[in-house]
Every structure is written in structure tokens, then in C-alpha cells.
Amino acid sequence: MGLWSRIFGSGASPEPRAAIQPAGGGVVITTSEQLEEALRTGNVTASGMTVTPDKAMRASAVYACVRIRSGVPANMPLHIKRRVDARTRDDASDHPLWSIFRRRPNRWQTPSQFKRMMTAHLLLRGNAYALIVRSRGAVKELIPLHPDRVKCEQLDSLALEYTYTRKDGRRVVLTQAEVFHLVGLTLDGVHGVSVITYARETIGLSLAQEDHGATVFKYGARPSTVLVHPKALGPEGIENLRSSLDEFRAGGDKEGRALILEEGIEVKPLAMTAEDAQWIESRKFSRSDIAMFFGVPPHMLGDTEKSTSWGTGIASQTQGFVTFCAEDDLTTWEETINRDLIVDNDNDIYARFNRASLVKGDIKMRWEAHVKALQWGVMSPNEVRALEDLNPREGGDIYYPPPNTAGGDDKPEKDDGDESSQAA
């Protein structure tokens, strides 16, 4: 039985959508202890909100953090390089992995879609898995597997073993050589730590604040009113008056019309309470905490209240995100590809992201870097043109000598003690 049939079932011509997992994925429960834990806790936070990776994405800050971080490796070109000698590197465009990461990783996804999806799994669940489909030792496809359906265990031999639960409930055991496994922050060296697990209370608070805000704006943002009657009203009269007023305040075709009251009834407005008005301020703290968990600067989520929107402050924070956050994701991808997808006899092959594309949108910074690279002989004009997707020009393969910053050969003559030298 082939690998595809073991994972996704038998079929004459498997369709690409047969391997697609639902967005939610769900939680696979295989033991009575897991069932008891799910029924007892249900991922309920102190705020009363149930937080799962998919429900967490409904929080705007979580969605923005996942979108920003997964977009970095998704949009950055991934090169497969070959070491020619100790000092020379070439593009290995003839290697099977070049086609995987530059054209089509599987039958229905583009490289950016695949990298974005896998990075999102990594951020929300701490692990990302893909089935490695090989033919004669060469990687032909990478089929993403939803993390909620994969269980990873380390055997006594220290090798990893993966159990995938199919949609029909059958479980398939996969070896370490059959799975491409991205691991985030880990405490045991095998399983990645999910941000949602440790940020569950913060995210639950954010979701609760959104629900509260919706309720406030539905009933309290427009001032409520108190009806003052000079005499006492019976229960039936109170209920009729309240229903009439609620119908008037419901909006729709009655919006803006005059309210007619009888029997000397007076209307006095009640403004929104100070506690309700503070929910906006508290949401800002939740947004900053969520950004901290994901390592994204708050200004990238639109929170520029305590920092200038332009200038060196924002530029420094953005560079910090590239250095300490995006670089972590890129290194994880590169090292996992080198470990899981490159066989031992291909030691000269390695994966490398083109980090120069991070400044692709800043033409001033990009061309300043090109000028310095040309000036100091780091790159030739044709190499710069290749980075800009331009054709080479004749005579453009030269390297300019760097400028002599020591002042050239104009050095003072050595003092021999005579009068002419002293006078000079």
C-alpha cells in the first residue's frame, strides 16, 4: 500500500482536496483521560471565555500577530544553494527541493500559501507537520497535516514516531523520515510550546472585553433613560410603558421620531457608567500583552499611542522585530529543511532565505545598500542587476576596488634630524 493510501485512504485518482484539513481541525481524543480533561476544563479561562487556537484568531491582536509573522517567511524567497568549494556557492536549481519551494510544494498550494499555513500552525499550536512524499529518494510533495490530528512521541531509541488520525478515525503510524516537523519554542526538545496555552488568560480577557464592548454599545453607549411618574403605576402599567420605550429605542423606521408621553411623565437620561467607559482603555493593555506573547511590536498592530508614527523610534522597533522575531522563524525553516528534506549524501546542499528581500519595499534603503556594495567591491554591477530582476550588461562582471580610507600613499617623510626636514 502506498504512502498516500495509508494516510488519506485508497482511491483510483486522489484529488488534491482530499488532503486538505478543515480550518478548525478539532481535537483528537484517544484516551479516557483526555476525554475527562476536555469535559472538565474545556479550555475555559478565568474570564469565562473558552479559548482554542481557532477561537483565539477572532481576537484582532492575535489575528494580526499571526498574519504578520507568517507573512515574513511566506513572502521571502527561499533559495536552495550548493557549496561548490569553501568559498563558492551556486543556486541548485536542478535539485528537487528547488521546485518544491519555488514553484509548487504539492498539487494545490503555492509556496507562499504552504509556508504561511505551516508558520500559522507553528505559532498557534507550537508544531507544524507535513507528510514527505518521496520517489526514488527525491522529495516530490509536501502534504500539510493538521497538528490537532498528529501525535508525536519519542521512542526508546530516541527516534521520533508520529501517529496521524484520519477523518474516518483510523490511525496511521509514520516514521521520522516521513514527516517534515517544524518545532517552535520547546521545553523538552521534541514538542513545541503553543503560545495559546500560556496566553490563554490574556486572549480570553480580550475576547471577553470585545463581548462586553458589543453589549455596551448595544445597550449603554446611547444613554438609557429613567421615566418619572408623579403617581404610582401598577405592574401592568410599568411593563406596558417599558415595552413601548424599548420599541421606540430599537431604531429602524422609528429612529428620530418624537416620543409622546402622557400623565405628566418626565424623561431623564442616564449616561454610560465610568466602569463601562474604561473598557476601551483596558483593551489596549490586552492588545499590548498579546503582542508581547507573539514578539510583535505594538506599532505593527496599529498601536502608536505611546510612540511616534514616524522616525527613528518606529524604525528601531521594526528592526528589532526583524532581528529577534522574524529571524527566529527563518532559522527554524532553514534548519528543519536541512534536517528533514536533505539526505546525508547531499551535504553540499542547504536552504537559505534571501534576507535582502526584507527591504524590497524601501527603494531608498535598497539602493543605498547597492551603492555601498558596489563601492566596496562586495558585488559586481551584474549581481546588483540580478537582485533587481534586470538583465546583465556587457562589462558588468567587474568588482570595483574599495576606496583607500588610509589616505593613499601620501605619507610624511621620515625625520632625519637635518634643518630642512625640521623646517618642513
C-alpha positions in Angstrom: 0.0 0.0 0.0 1.4 3.4 -1.0 2.1 6.2 1.5 -0.8 8.3 0.1 -3.3 5.4 0.6 -2.1 4.8 4.2 -2.7 8.4 5.1 -5.8 9.5 3.1 -7.3 6.2 2.1 -7.4 4.3 -1.2 -8.7 5.7 -4.4 -8.0 5.5 -8.1 -7.1 9.1 -8.6 -6.8 11.0 -5.3 -8.0 14.6 -5.6 -5.9 17.4 -4.0 -8.7 18.4 -1.7 -8.7 15.0 -0.1 -5.7 16.1 1.9 -7.0 19.5 2.9 -7.8 19.7 6.6 -10.6 21.8 7.9 -9.6 25.2 9.3 -10.6 24.2 12.8 -9.0 20.7 12.7 -10.6 19.8 16.1 -9.0 18.0 19.0 -8.4 14.2 18.6 -9.3 12.4 21.8 -7.8 8.9 22.0 -7.9 8.1 25.8 -10.5 8.3 28.6 -8.2 10.7 30.5 -8.2 13.2 27.6 -12.0 13.0 27.4 -12.3 13.6 31.1 -9.9 16.6 30.9 -11.8 18.1 27.9 -15.2 17.7 29.7 -13.9 19.1 32.9 -12.0 22.2 31.7 -12.9 22.8 28.1 -10.1 25.4 27.9 -12.3 27.8 29.9 -10.4 30.8 31.3 -11.0 32.9 34.4 -12.9 35.4 32.3 -15.4 32.7 31.4 -14.3 32.5 27.8 -13.3 29.3 26.1 -10.1 29.8 24.2 -8.9 27.5 21.5 -6.4 28.3 18.7 -9.2 28.9 16.2 -11.3 31.0 18.6 -8.2 33.0 19.5 -8.0 34.1 15.9 -11.2 36.1 16.5 -9.2 38.4 18.7 -7.9 41.2 16.4 -4.5 41.3 18.0 -4.0 37.5 17.7 -5.0 37.6 14.1 -2.7 40.5 13.3 0.3 38.8 15.0 -0.2 35.5 13.2 -0.8 37.3 9.9 2.4 39.5 10.3 4.7 36.8 11.5 3.5 34.1 9.0 3.8 36.6 6.2 7.6 37.1 6.6 8.7 33.5 5.5 5.7 33.3 3.1 6.8 36.3 1.1 10.5 35.8 1.3 12.3 33.8 -1.5 13.8 30.5 -0.3 16.9 29.5 -2.2 18.3 26.0 -2.4 22.1 26.6 -2.5 25.0 24.3 -3.4 28.6 24.6 -1.9 31.0 24.3 -4.8 34.0 24.8 -2.7 35.0 26.5 0.5 34.3 30.0 -0.9 31.8 29.5 -3.8 28.1 29.0 -3.6 25.7 28.4 -6.6 21.9 28.2 -6.9 20.9 24.5 -7.0 18.1 25.0 -9.5 18.4 21.4 -10.6 17.7 20.0 -7.1 14.1 18.7 -6.5 13.7 21.0 -3.4 14.1 24.0 -5.7 10.9 23.1 -7.4 9.2 22.4 -4.1 9.9 25.8 -2.5 10.0 27.9 -5.7 7.1 26.5 -7.8 4.7 24.0 -6.2 5.1 22.1 -2.8 2.0 20.0 -3.6 -0.8 19.7 -6.1 -2.9 22.7 -4.9 -0.8 25.1 -2.9 1.7 27.8 -3.9 5.0 28.1 -2.0 3.8 31.2 -0.2 0.5 29.5 0.8 2.3 26.5 2.1 4.8 28.5 4.1 2.2 30.8 5.5 -0.1 27.9 6.6 2.8 26.0 8.2 4.0 29.1 10.1 0.5 29.8 11.3 0.3 26.2 12.7 3.6 26.8 14.3 2.5 30.0 16.0 -0.9 28.8 17.2 0.0 25.2 18.2 3.8 25.1 18.6 4.2 22.5 15.9 3.7 22.2 12.2 3.7 18.9 10.2 3.8 17.9 6.6 3.9 14.5 5.0 7.0 13.9 2.9 6.2 12.2 -0.4 9.3 10.7 -2.0 10.0 8.9 -5.2 13.4 7.2 -5.6 14.7 9.2 -2.7 13.7 12.6 -4.1 11.1 14.8 -2.4 8.1 15.2 -4.7 5.4 16.7 -2.5 4.9 18.1 1.0 1.4 17.4 2.2 0.4 19.6 5.3 -1.1 17.6 8.2 -3.2 19.5 10.8 -1.4 19.5 14.1 -4.5 18.6 16.0 -4.5 15.2 14.2 -0.9 14.4 14.8 0.7 12.9 18.0 4.4 12.9 18.3 6.3 10.6 20.6 10.0 9.9 21.2 10.8 6.2 21.3 13.4 4.5 23.5 15.8 4.6 20.5 15.4 8.4 20.6 13.8 8.4 17.2 10.5 10.2 16.7 7.3 8.5 15.8 4.1 10.2 14.6 0.6 8.9 14.8 -1.9 10.6 12.4 -5.6 10.2 12.9 -7.6 10.1 9.7 -11.0 11.6 9.2 -12.5 8.1 9.5 -10.9 7.6 12.9 -8.2 5.2 11.7 -4.7 5.9 13.0 -1.6 5.7 10.8 2.0 5.5 12.3 4.6 7.5 10.4 8.4 7.3 10.9 10.6 10.4 11.4 11.8 10.1 7.8 8.2 10.6 6.6 7.4 13.8 8.4 8.6 17.4 8.0 8.3 18.7 11.5 8.7 22.4 12.4 9.1 23.0 16.1 8.8 26.4 17.9 9.8 27.2 21.4 10.3 23.8 23.1 10.9 22.7 26.7 11.6 19.0 26.1 13.3 19.2 22.7 10.5 17.3 20.9 7.2 19.1 21.3 6.8 22.8 20.6 5.1 25.1 23.1 1.8 26.7 22.0 1.5 30.4 22.6 -2.2 29.9 23.1 -1.5 27.6 26.1 0.3 30.3 28.0 -1.5 33.3 26.6 -5.0 31.8 27.1 -5.9 34.1 30.0 -4.8 37.2 28.2 -6.6 36.2 25.0 -9.7 35.2 27.0 -9.7 38.6 28.6 -9.5 40.2 25.2 -12.4 38.2 23.9 -14.5 38.9 27.0 -13.8 42.6 26.5 -15.0 42.5 23.0 -18.2 40.8 24.0 -18.6 43.4 26.8 -18.0 46.2 24.4 -20.5 44.9 22.0 -23.1 44.8 24.8 -22.2 48.3 26.0 -22.6 49.8 22.6 -25.9 47.9 22.1 -27.5 49.0 25.3 -25.4 51.6 27.0 -23.4 53.7 24.6 -26.7 55.5 23.8 -27.8 56.9 27.1 -30.6 55.0 28.8 -33.5 56.9 30.3 -35.5 57.0 33.5 -39.2 57.7 33.4 -40.5 59.7 36.3 -44.3 59.5 37.0 -46.0 61.8 39.5 -48.0 58.9 40.9 -47.6 55.1 41.4 -48.0 52.7 38.5 -49.2 49.2 38.7 -47.1 46.2 37.4 -49.1 46.1 34.2 -48.7 49.8 33.6 -44.9 49.6 34.2 -44.5 46.7 31.8 -46.5 48.4 29.0 -44.6 51.6 29.4 -41.2 49.8 29.4 -42.1 47.8 26.3 -43.2 50.9 24.5 -40.0 52.7 25.3 -37.8 49.8 24.3 -39.6 49.5 21.0 -39.0 53.2 20.4 -35.3 52.9 21.2 -34.9 49.9 18.9 -34.0 52.1 16.0 -35.2 51.2 12.4 -38.0 53.2 11.0 -38.8 54.7 14.4 -35.3 56.3 14.7 -35.5 60.1 15.2 -39.2 60.3 15.8 -40.8 62.1 18.7 -41.7 60.3 21.9 -45.1 61.2 23.3 -45.7 60.6 27.0 -48.9 61.0 29.0 -50.0 61.6 32.6 -47.1 64.0 33.4 -44.3 61.5 32.8 -40.9 63.1 32.6 -37.8 61.6 30.9 -34.4 61.9 32.5 -31.3 60.4 30.7 -28.7 58.2 32.3 -25.2 58.3 30.8 -22.9 55.3 30.5 -21.1 54.4 33.7 -17.4 55.2 34.2 -16.7 51.4 34.5 -18.2 50.8 31.1 -16.3 53.7 29.6 -13.0 52.2 30.8 -13.2 49.0 28.7 -11.6 50.7 25.8 -8.5 51.6 27.9 -8.3 48.0 29.2 -8.4 46.6 25.7 -5.2 48.5 24.9 -3.4 46.6 27.7 -4.7 43.3 26.4 -3.5 44.1 22.9 0.0 45.0 24.2 0.1 41.8 26.2 -0.9 39.7 23.2 1.7 41.4 21.0 4.3 40.7 23.7 3.5 36.9 23.7 3.9 36.8 19.9 7.0 39.0 19.8 5.4 41.7 17.6 6.0 45.4 18.3 2.7 47.1 19.2 3.1 49.7 16.5 2.8 46.9 13.8 -0.7 46.2 15.2 -1.7 49.9 14.9 -0.9 50.8 18.5 1.1 54.0 18.1 -0.3 55.9 21.1 2.9 55.8 23.1 5.4 56.2 20.2 5.7 58.4 17.2 4.2 57.1 14.0 7.3 58.2 12.0 11.0 58.4 12.7 13.8 56.5 14.3 11.7 55.1 17.1 9.4 53.1 14.8 12.4 52.2 12.6 14.3 50.8 15.5 11.4 48.8 16.7 10.8 47.3 13.2 14.5 46.4 13.0 14.2 44.7 16.4 11.3 42.6 15.1 13.4 41.5 12.1 16.4 40.7 14.3 14.7 38.9 17.2 11.5 37.6 15.8 11.5 37.1 12.1 15.0 35.8 12.1 13.8 33.1 14.5 11.2 31.9 12.1 13.6 31.9 9.2 16.2 29.9 11.0 13.6 27.4 12.1 12.6 26.8 8.5 16.2 26.6 7.2 17.4 24.2 9.8 14.3 22.0 9.5 14.7 21.7 5.8 18.3 20.8 6.1 17.5 18.1 8.7 14.3 16.5 7.2 14.5 17.0 3.5 18.1 16.9 2.5 19.6 13.4 2.5 23.0 12.7 4.0 24.8 12.3 0.7 23.7 15.8 -0.3 25.8 17.6 2.4 26.7 20.3 -0.1 23.0 21.3 -0.4 21.4 23.7 2.0 18.4 26.1 2.3 18.8 29.8 2.7 16.2 32.7 2.7 17.1 35.8 0.8 17.0 38.3 3.6 17.7 41.2 1.3 14.0 41.0 0.3 13.1 42.4 3.7 13.9 45.9 2.3 12.3 45.2 -1.0 9.6 47.8 -0.4 12.1 50.5 0.7 13.7 51.6 -2.6 15.9 54.3 -0.9 17.4 51.8 1.6 17.7 49.2 -1.1 19.7 51.3 -3.5 21.9 52.8 -0.7 22.9 49.2 0.1 23.6 48.5 -3.6 25.8 51.6 -3.9 27.8 50.6 -0.8 28.2 47.0 -2.1 29.5 48.3 -5.4 31.7 50.9 -3.8 33.5 48.4 -1.6 33.8 45.7 -4.2 31.4 43.3 -2.4 29.2 42.9 -5.5 29.5 43.5 -9.2 27.1 45.6 -11.3 25.5 42.5 -12.8 25.0 41.0 -9.4 23.1 44.1 -8.3 21.1 44.0 -11.6 20.2 40.4 -10.9 18.8 41.3 -7.5 16.6 43.9 -9.2 15.5 41.3 -11.8 17.3 43.1 -14.6 19.4 41.5 -17.4 23.2 41.7 -17.2 25.1 44.3 -19.2 28.4 43.9 -21.0 31.3 44.6 -18.8 29.2 44.4 -15.7 31.1 41.5 -14.1 33.9 43.6 -12.6 34.4 44.4 -9.0 35.5 47.9 -8.2 38.4 48.3 -5.8 37.4 49.7 -2.4 38.5 53.3 -1.7 41.7 53.8 0.3 40.5 55.2 3.6 44.0 55.4 5.0 44.8 58.4 2.8 46.7 56.7 0.0 50.4 56.5 -0.3 50.9 60.2 0.7 52.9 59.7 3.9 55.2 62.2 5.6 58.9 61.7 5.1 60.9 60.3 8.0 62.6 63.0 10.1 66.4 62.6 9.7 67.2 65.4 12.0 68.5 68.0 9.4 67.4 71.6 9.3 65.5 71.2 6.1 63.4 68.4 7.5 62.7 70.3 10.7 61.7 73.3 8.7 59.4 71.3 6.6 
